[in-house]
Structures are given as C-alpha cells and as structure tokens.
C-alpha cells in the first residue's frame, strides 16, 4: 500500500497555506531541517514539493478548507448590520443606527459613492507636469499645450 504523503510533506503544505501565507521557502524551513541549507537549495526543494502531485493536491484541499472557513456570506453581513441597526435604535444611538442603515444600502447596491476630479483652467497643472518631466514649456502663450523639449545635449 503506497503512502499518500509524508508527515513532513503534510507539515509543509499546512505551513504553506497557513502561517507562511503562500511562501514556499518559509514553509519548507518550518517543515524540514533546513538550517544549514543555502537559500537556493531551500527554494529549489520547496518548488519541487509544490510540483509533487500529492503535495499539490493537499495544498489545494487545505486552501479550499481555509477559504470555506474564512468565507463570510452576504446573509451574515446583512444580518449583522440589521442587528447593529436594531440594537443602536433601541439604545437611542441614532448615529450608529444610521451608519448601519447606510451599510445595508451600500451592500444592496442602493447607494453608490461618486467622486469627481477636476483640473482648474489655466496652465498651472501643465507647468507642474513640465516641471516633473524636467523640461521647460516651449510655448507659454497657450494654456492648453505643453511641448516637452529635452534640455542639454547628449554627446555620446
């Protein structure tokens, strides 16, 4: 009967998905005795472990378990916001109740934040671009045009 993966391989997979957050070298160092190994050796061994079909399958299974455990559903968020809104209203904390109601509205897509960015008319922003580019404006009579020219010459 063939063994699926070794204890160290499983430990590597668990560290990789868990506390090492996808850093294969760090997971390898935690699972194996790698204190005297060169970084390049650790990296190569960690890559080989990830290429091992059985280890890769374990990593994928652990990732799925982790994602399922960490997942929060729309229903959970909605229920928490409703409880917060009801509790705040019952306590007379109208600002907190209003914030929870706004959270529910955003969650439902009923409220969308819009932002507007504008530039002032004139050449101030063009002068700033020219300054950042390190080139003077060639024409100062037109507020809408910046022609960047190279300063100095390159004698190669």
Secondary structure, DSSP 8 states (H G I E B T S, - for coil): ---SS-HHHHHHHHHHHTTTTT-HHHHHHHHS--TTS-HHHHHHHHHHHHHSHHHHHHHHHHHHHHHHHH---HHHHHHHHHHHHHHHHHTT-HHHHHHHHHHHHHHTTS----------SSSHHHHHHHHHHT--BS-SS-TT---B---S----
